[in-house]
Amino acid sequence: MSEAWWAPWREWTTRSVTLTSGEANALRSSELRFRLTERGGGLYEMATTRWVGVDTILGRQVAVHPKMDTGRLVYLLARGAKLPSFAGHAALGPESDILHALVEAYLVALDAALVQGPLSAYVEVREDLAALRGRIDIPRQYGQRFGLLPPVSCEFDDFTSDIEPNRRLLAAIDLLLAGTTKDTPPRLRLHASRLAQSVTRVRYAGTVEPLVLGRDVDARMGRTAPAYRTAVALAESILNHGFVRFVPGARRSMGFAVNMDNVYERFLFAALGEALGAPRLQWSKPVLRLLAGDHETHVPDMVWWNRLRRPRLVLDAKWMNKHRKKNVRKMLTYCTALGITKGVLVLGGGEERVDRVPLGNIEIYSWTLPVDGSIDELEARLDAFATRLKELAPGSP
């Protein structure tokens, strides 16, 4: 029996659906990467892959949910984006709408960051006024205005909340409100209204570079400083479409699509690096070549180096090991290019095993690191996994 194509989906599921050619083409071009196989008579076998999220297709909102609580997906996204305080405190339960969960997660950060109001700071202002305030802007007053009064060209320091970090917080809220989400929380509009009273609205185009917030944030915001830093970093991710994707059209719609392999890999890169205590120079994603001058490159997810920049282990993350032999062969390539004999495939689930080269000494370990359970259980699992890697890795730190 055929099912409606817009009904909620789960990753790695298959259904038989009846489609028109227009619907089939629209689904094939979706950011959710549906796979369609025509069976004849308008009947298609429609399958989801490792992509999850929400997309607007032919005016209908289509969702593909991960095989985990949405709250845990948001945790993995945040931890992979190196927002540990956000990841630890955004206590989200199961959600039927991923976008709704992301909005709620941003609200968690905003509520904590702005409980005492937005950050204020001194900024240098140059303005023409009827009376002197601060000091005279000599170059402007005499170089451009030939000393004529009034007005007085003034330079002064103003203590204001109309600063770049707050503009980014407001811009991220405006982007979320511009999209169509289910049951937009009133608190989001309330935060926008309060910030707009003292903060200039800015529309950002292109990539938003991360701000470096100095120690003055800690001095002025006290115990809310960590939450404020997290809110600004999350706002930057939203503005860079790191968590949400905006679809142009007659009516702006908002979508969200992520590859679960990428989510799992980014999470492990951040979390395992911390668990191993590996500094940046000892934990990276290098570009490898099998032969000198070779144009073909290979990029593993993680390489653990020692202090002399000699590789200890190479790791690759797979949320689901759907193509085991292909993944093992990739690991053999990484090990060969690095000149090491051990590599680890880190899997979100399944059975553990060891694959060995029959006439060589390379061993590929497939180890599981699931992300279910409580956050404390997951952190303990990460520490235990790091211990296994240390025992397997050859050489000294």
C-alpha positions, 0 to 999 in steps of 0.5 A: 500500500502506497504512503504519502511522500510528505509523511514523517520519515526516519533515516535509513527507511524505505517506502513505496509511494505513488508520485507524479513526475514533478514530485519525483523530480522535486524529491530528487533535488531535495537537500534531504537526498532522497533515493527514488527507484521507479517501479512503473505506473507512478509507483516509486521505492523511496528511501532516506539515507544518512541525511536528516532534517526538514525541507520545504518541497512543493509547498509541503514541509517534509521531515526526516528524523534521526534514529535518536532524540532530537535533543541528542542531535542538537547536543552532538551538533553543539559539541561538534561546534565546540560549544560545550556549555550550550551542549551541556545545558540545552536539556532538550527532550524528544521533539517532532520538529527538528527546527523547533528543537533548534529554536528552543536550543537557541532560546536556552542560550538567550534566556541564560545570557540576557537574564540581566540584560545585554552586554554594554561596552564603551564605544568611540563615537564621532558625531556633529552636535549642537554643543561640545560633548567629550572632545573636539574632532580636530581633523573633521572640525577644521579640515572638513568644516574649516572651523565653522560653528555650529555644529561641533564635531565631537569625539566621545566614549558612549556606554551602550549595548549597541555593539557587534555581539548584540547585533549578531544575537538580534540578527540570528533571531530575525533570521529564525523568525523570518522562516516558517517554524511550527509554534514559534515560541513567544519568548523569541519575539520577546527577545527580539523586541527587547534587543531592538530597543537598544541595538541596531538591526543588521543584515549580514551577507556572506560569512560571519567571522567569529568574534573574540570576546575579551575579559571585559565580558567576564567583568561586566556580565559576571556569572552570565558571561559563559552563557553570553559567549555561547549565545553569540557563538550559536548566533554566528552558527545560525548566521553562517547557516551552520545549523539552519538553511534558508530556502529562497522563494516567494515566501522565505522558508527555513530548512535544515539538513545535515549528514549524520556521518558529518555530525558524528565525525565533528562530534568525535573530533571535538570530544575525543580530542578533549578526552585524549588531551591532544593539543591542536598540533597533535589532533588534526585532519591532514591532506594525504597523498600516496605518492609525492606529487600525486594529484589524488588526495585523501583526508581522514577524519582524525589523525593523532600525532606525537610531539614530533609530528609522527602519526600515532593513530588514524581514525575515521568516523561512520555513524552507520557502517553501511559499506564496511569493506569500502570503509576498511579499504579507505583506512588501509589507504590512510595507514599506507600514506601515513606509514603506520600499521593501525587504524580505527573505524569509530562506529555509532553502533554495530559489532566490533571486529579487526580486519588484517591485511593477509600479507602485511601487518596493517590492522584496522579496528572497528570499534563502537562508540554509541551516543545514547544514554545520559550525558554523564554516561556518554562522557564516561564512554568517551573517556573509556574510549580514549583509554583504549586508543592510548593503549593501542597507539604506538610510540610516546606522546 
